Amino acid sequence: MVDTNALIAALAERRIAGAGLDVVDGEPFIPDALKQLDNVVLTPHSAGRSPEAVAATVALFLENATAHFAGKPVLTPVRDAQPEAA
């Protein structure tokens, strides 16, 4: 977790030499102060696009699908975001 305002201040004051970020709090909106710094590199959120990450995602899907169709609990269930009614 990063305090975006503290990071901007540290970068602007050169207490931190630089930052490379592919995730920013509040995406898709990026603070203008962060975009204006010359010691920041911003990239699209693409960390999960490596061949290894894609292969792991496919493998997990296959494991979940296999469990589901066999009538077993899936490995990574998605919980309902709504609270249960009383």
N, C-alpha and C positions, 0 to 999 in steps of 0.2 A: 504494500500500500504506500502510495506517495501522496504527500500533501502538495498539491499542484501549486498553490500560491507560494509555499515555502521553497519549492524547487525553482520557480520563476525568479524569486528574490535572490536565491543563492547563485543562480546562473547569471543574472544581471549584475550582481556584485562581484562576480568572478571568484566566489568562494568554492564553486565547482567549475572545473575547466570546461566541461561540456556534457551533453546528454544525447543519447540516441534513443528515441522513443517510438514504439509501434502501437502503444496503447496509451490513451489519454483519458482522464476522468471526464465524463460528460460527452463522450463521443456521440454523435459525429461532430459536435461543436468543439472547436479547439480555441482556447483563449488567445486573443490577438497578441497579448504580451508574449506568449510563448512562441508564436509564429514570427515575431519580429526579432527575436534573438539570433545573433550570428553564430552562437555556439551550441545550437540545437539542430539535430537531424531528425525529421519526422518522416516516418514511413507508414504505409497503410498496414493495418493489423493483419499480418500475414504469417505469423509464427506457426500457425497450424497447417501451413501449406507445404511443409517439407515432405519429401517422399516417405520418410519414416512416420510422420504424423498421419499422413493420408492412409498408409498401410495399417497403422494401428486403429484408425477410425473404422476402416472397412472390416478388420478382424473383429472389433468389438460389435459392430452391427451384426455380423454373421453369428457370433456367439449369442447375442440377444435374440435374433430371429430363430435360431435353432432351439433355444430354451422356450421361447414363446410357443412355437408350433409343436413342441413336445409336451406342452401343458405345465411347464416348470416356470418358476419365477425368473424374470429377466435379471441380468446383472446390474443394469443401470435404469431402474424404473423412474418415470417422470411423475412427480407428485403433483396432485391438484393444487393449484395456487389459492383456491377458494377455501375458506374455513368450512368445516363440516357443520351442517345445520343441527341444532340441538333438538 
